Amino acid sequence: MKNKISNDLWRKALIEKSSSIKDVIENLNNNAVKIAIVVNNKNELEGVISDGDIRRALLKGFNLSDSILSVMRKKPLVVTSEVGIDAIKKLMHAKKIQQIPIVDKKNKVIGLHFWDQIFISPIKNNIMVIMAGGKGKRLLPHTLNCPKPMVLVSGKPILLHIIERAKEEGISHFIIAINYLGHIIEKYFGDGSKFGAKVEYLKEDKELGTAGALSLLNKKYLKESFIVTNGDVVTDIKYNDLLNFHDNHNVRATMAVKSFEWQNPYGVVTLSGSEIINFSEKPILKSYINAGVYVLDFKVLSLLKKNEYCDMPTLFERLKIKKQKIIAYPIHEPWLDIGSAEDLLKAQSDFKNA
């Protein structure tokens, strides 16, 4: 079932605070989101009114010509654009509501979350490019006759886990960059129809890196932001949240990053010359690591030369030199880069215990 509510339909639910109850009834009859969003002349949120609010007001003796100011809910639950889909779902369940307005820092209305839109993933036009051309040397002997993205985890190739996860969020068009034993990937997925998706391929004649293969993309796909993921990353990242985060910040490139902690096994001594300044007993070092998942604006491809090797950090560095805005998207969801035999064992164990 496709989501029939347009992302811009919330605009039809906006109504001036000077309106009457009759005006609200007409608004509710003409919009499909079952709520009227009351705003002032600066588009700042004043309140919301549902069909139930109107009916209760009429039962109390209000007239159709009466102002909506005494009827509307003046302090509705709202969220900012940074709030993720999982949190929205929990709020809707907990509060038993079907709509939550989205506001910016100045309390101006910039959108509306609908129950149907949240719980029925819309088909998205954004494509996903999966980098699956590497040799996977650290995974030998598993990759001797099998490309790394086709190594089995819980009975399925890593690549299939990625595609199925993305499909859950409405992504249906995948482009897989292949090189080493690429024919195995191509034979397994074909055109994608047996998996309910559209699958195409970027065939590398040589290793082009985690960004270089993008230089082979057909220009007909270069219409909007797209996701790029390494073919050995297993994660529960919310791709819709990532896309929305990227689009809302109006940037050229977004990199998903994962918090990483490492405990020094020794006591650390800080010196100034020969003077001891501080002691730290087995300190924990915190940093962010590249999670191997990205969103790119199609314009970044102008920084790539066809068939020239380029990894993703280099592409981000080129954007930085060009003073193009690049941002990080911290993820807290389960994530694993299956780069070694040890990682593969962990992935097998995690899926078994899930």
C-alpha atoms as one frame of an Amber mdcrd trajectory, in Angstrom:
protein
   0.000   0.000   0.000   1.457   3.350  -1.007   1.290   6.446   1.107  -1.310
   8.685  -0.535  -0.497  11.791   1.479   1.854  14.235  -0.214   4.743  15.609
   1.814   3.384  19.114   1.118  -0.253  18.395   1.944   0.244  19.716   5.489
   0.327  23.236   4.012  -3.384  22.890   3.214  -4.016  22.292   6.916  -2.678
  25.756   7.868  -5.338  28.225   9.004  -5.155  31.784  10.364  -5.919  32.275
  14.058  -8.560  34.869  13.112 -10.657  32.111  11.510 -14.061  30.936  12.689
 -15.216  27.438  13.611 -16.971  27.286  10.246 -13.661  28.026   8.504 -12.004
  25.163  10.366 -14.767  22.742   9.423 -14.286  23.642   5.745 -10.536  23.243
   6.133 -10.884  19.809   7.715 -13.247  18.731   4.954 -10.742  19.798   2.317
  -7.533  18.346   3.767  -6.646  14.693   4.306  -4.597  15.029   7.479  -7.548
  15.313   9.908  -6.171  18.337  11.731  -6.071  22.128  11.284  -2.836  23.888
  12.212  -3.498  27.375  13.568  -0.800  29.945  12.771  -0.330  33.717  12.993
   0.759  35.979  10.147   4.405  34.959  10.744   3.560  31.281  10.280   4.249
  30.690  13.988   2.274  27.896  15.608  -0.623  29.060  17.785  -2.442  25.744
  18.253  -4.171  22.823  16.566  -7.796  21.775  16.105  -9.096  18.309  15.276
 -12.526  17.189  14.178 -13.113  15.941  17.716 -12.287  19.385  19.133 -14.892
  20.962  16.856 -17.541  18.415  17.781 -16.917  18.903  21.513 -17.128  22.673
  21.087 -20.467  22.452  19.285 -21.812  20.205  22.052 -20.827  22.903  24.539
 -22.894  25.489  22.684 -20.358  27.220  20.471 -21.651  28.679  17.199 -20.153
  28.247  13.730 -19.337  31.967  13.643 -17.383  31.853  16.928 -13.624  32.368
  16.989 -11.398  29.288  17.085  -9.200  30.787  19.829 -11.320  29.260  22.597
 -11.533  25.922  20.799  -7.999  25.198  19.693  -5.427  23.334  21.774  -2.871
  26.037  22.504   0.015  23.853  23.617   0.070  20.881  21.249   2.863  18.351
  21.214   5.459  19.392  18.624   8.854  18.164  17.459  11.797  19.570  15.524
  13.081  18.107  12.276  15.963  16.410  14.120  13.661  14.015  15.991  13.905
  10.523  14.489  11.107   8.325  13.180  11.387   5.808  16.027  10.864   8.566
  18.606   7.884   9.888  16.622   6.304   6.421  16.568   6.709   6.082  20.323
   5.166   9.517  20.912   2.191   8.732  18.713   1.611   5.428  20.475   2.088
   6.869  23.963  -0.078   9.970  23.412  -2.590   8.197  21.166  -2.352  10.913
  18.509  -2.158  10.712  14.727  -0.474  14.024  13.884   2.509  15.927  15.300
   3.474  19.370  13.893   7.116  19.987  13.036   8.493  23.409  14.032  11.810
  25.203  13.769  13.648  27.047  16.533  11.376  30.079  16.091   8.234  27.950
  16.473   7.408  28.340  12.790   5.570  25.400  11.250   7.724  23.550   8.705
   5.884  20.247   8.396   3.608  17.669   9.929   4.074  14.000  10.806   1.028
  11.909   9.825   0.262   8.487  11.219  -0.050   7.015   7.707   3.203   8.577
   6.597   5.085   7.263   9.633   3.733   3.738   9.709   3.482   3.152   5.970
   6.862   3.820   4.365   6.385   5.809   1.153   8.140   4.700  -2.001  11.208
   6.910  -2.279  12.845   8.153  -5.455  16.294   8.234  -3.861  18.602   5.512
  -5.134  21.080   3.515  -3.077  24.536   2.770  -4.451  26.259  -0.210  -2.820
  30.036  -0.536  -3.090  30.661  -4.246  -3.602  33.840  -4.434  -5.668  36.497
  -5.105  -3.021  38.474  -8.348  -2.700  37.965  -8.828   1.043  41.511 -10.081
   1.668  41.098  -9.982   5.464  38.167 -12.376   5.177  40.127 -15.136   3.452
  39.471 -18.013   2.985  35.748 -17.016   2.977  36.364 -14.703   0.015  38.570
 -17.020  -2.035  35.719 -17.899  -4.383  33.075 -15.499  -3.084  32.921 -11.673
  -3.131  32.846 -10.294   0.412  29.315  -8.791   0.162  28.013 -12.280  -0.708
  29.418 -13.939   2.418  26.525 -15.438   4.373  25.292 -13.997   7.653  22.375
 -15.874   9.181  21.887 -17.754   5.938  21.754 -14.662   3.694  24.411 -12.689
   1.807  25.432  -9.450   3.518  24.272  -7.644   0.389  20.760  -9.063   0.710
  20.552  -7.902   4.334  21.416  -4.371   3.163  18.832  -4.383   0.374  16.055
  -5.828   2.536  16.733  -3.252   5.267  16.573  -0.392   2.741  13.396  -1.773
   1.155  11.670  -1.587   4.546  12.002   2.191   4.283  10.710   2.547   0.761
  13.981   2.395  -1.204  13.541   0.167  -4.225  16.234   1.196  -6.722  19.742
  -0.148  -6.111  22.936   0.260  -8.089  25.701  -2.161  -7.145  29.335  -1.361
  -7.980  31.065  -4.666  -8.811  34.571  -5.794  -9.694  36.097  -8.836  -7.932
  33.919 -11.885  -8.731  31.193  -9.451  -9.711  29.507 -12.013 -11.934  28.443
 -13.919  -8.805  26.614 -10.849  -7.490  25.070 -10.162 -10.889  23.860 -13.751
 -11.266  22.337 -13.815  -7.760  20.427 -10.519  -7.923  19.804 -10.205 -11.654
  17.570  -7.202 -12.329  16.263  -7.391  -8.766  12.697  -8.314  -9.736  12.673
 -11.540  -7.708  13.525  -9.444  -4.647  10.877  -6.817  -5.352  13.466  -4.215
  -6.348  15.241  -2.698  -9.316  18.930  -3.593  -9.420  21.531  -2.241 -11.835
  25.317  -2.444 -11.890  28.403  -0.285 -12.171  31.111  -2.543 -13.585  34.620
  -1.503 -12.596  37.448  -2.594 -14.907  39.820  -1.872 -12.024  39.463  -0.999
  -8.350  38.096   2.535  -8.092  37.700   2.886  -4.320  34.641   3.686  -2.217
  33.876   6.843  -4.231  35.546   6.365  -7.607  32.873   3.998  -8.905  30.351
   6.853  -8.637  32.053   8.411 -11.655  30.371   5.677 -13.725  26.845   6.654
 -12.691  24.427   7.417 -15.500  23.484  11.104 -15.449  19.789  10.261 -15.673
  19.966   9.328 -11.977  21.485  12.639 -10.967  18.301  14.389  -9.848  18.416
  14.316  -6.050  20.443  13.178  -3.076  21.326   9.485  -2.949  22.653   6.995
  -0.419  26.003   5.277  -0.729  26.891   2.346   1.503  29.794  -0.051   1.719
  28.761  -3.578   0.827  30.148  -5.075   4.047  28.216  -2.926   6.547  25.395
  -4.514   8.533  23.378  -1.932  10.450  19.900  -0.974  11.606  20.453   2.643
  10.594  17.246   4.454   9.619  17.880   5.495   6.019  14.868   7.817   5.944
  16.158   9.669   9.006  19.564   9.954   7.359  18.090  11.328   4.127  15.895
  13.806   5.998  18.831  14.938   8.123  20.896  15.564   5.001  18.127  17.399
   3.132  17.116  19.525   6.132  20.679  20.783   6.567  21.049  21.685   2.874
  24.554  20.248   2.537  26.570  18.578  -0.198  27.528  15.439   1.726  26.662
  13.648   4.958  28.715  10.909   6.570  27.217   8.509   9.098  29.569   8.180
  12.052  29.628   5.810  15.008  30.893   6.599  18.496  33.886   4.413  19.325
  35.448   3.921  22.737  38.831   2.386  23.481  40.297   1.873  26.932  44.025
   2.301  27.260  45.256  -0.782  29.154  47.864   1.303  30.976  47.946   4.234
  33.334  48.713   7.376  31.341  51.072  10.060  32.626  50.876  13.587  31.196
  54.175  15.470  31.194  55.362  19.010  30.651  59.040  18.555  30.031  60.044
  16.275  32.892  57.338  17.540  35.224  54.362  15.281  35.849  51.155  17.221
  35.250  48.476  14.556  35.550  47.738  10.846  36.014  44.949   8.955  34.248
  44.420   5.320  35.175  43.479   3.373  32.043  41.609   6.282  30.427  38.798
   5.704  27.954  39.369   7.434  24.642  36.229   8.453  22.728  36.062   9.303
  19.053  33.820   8.983  16.005  34.580   6.530  13.222  33.375   6.499   9.636
  30.397   4.108   9.483  30.639   3.567   5.717  27.192   5.003   4.933  26.722
   8.374   3.218  24.233  10.695   1.562  25.520  12.764  -1.338  24.079  15.589
  -3.379  24.372  14.675  -7.061  26.514  17.791  -7.646  29.466  16.246  -5.798
  30.047  13.937  -8.750  31.620  16.841 -10.622  34.632  16.344  -8.336  35.259
  12.833  -9.656  37.098  11.850 -12.834  35.766   8.865 -14.731  37.578   5.609
 -13.939  39.958   7.342 -11.526  40.522   5.821  -8.072  39.054   7.826  -5.187
  38.013   6.781  -1.703  35.204   8.485   0.168  37.360  10.392   2.711  39.249
  11.917  -0.252  35.973  13.026  -1.833  34.923  14.642   1.451  38.305  16.361
   1.639  37.822  17.754  -1.875  34.436  19.142  -0.821  36.033  20.736   2.219
  38.717  22.375   0.078  35.953  23.723  -2.171  34.308  25.125   0.982  31.258
  22.945   0.442  29.439  22.050   3.656  29.899  18.482   4.867  28.350  17.142
   8.061  28.286  14.037  10.246  25.214  12.013  11.190  25.876  10.199  14.490
  24.229   6.782  14.637  23.347   4.878  17.786  21.803   1.885  16.035  23.556
  -1.515  15.919  26.377  -1.409  13.369  29.120  -3.743  12.251  31.707  -3.482
   9.514  32.401  -7.089   8.498  36.025  -6.630   7.528  37.620  -9.626   9.219
  36.887 -13.219  10.216  36.392 -12.007  13.788  33.791  -9.486  12.622  32.008
 -12.217  10.670  31.804 -14.433  13.768  30.371 -11.508  15.761  27.785 -10.797
  13.043  26.757 -14.459  12.994  26.386 -14.417  16.776  24.447 -11.120  16.835
  21.954 -12.331  14.238  21.566 -15.668  16.016  20.737 -13.904  19.295  18.537
 -11.208  17.746
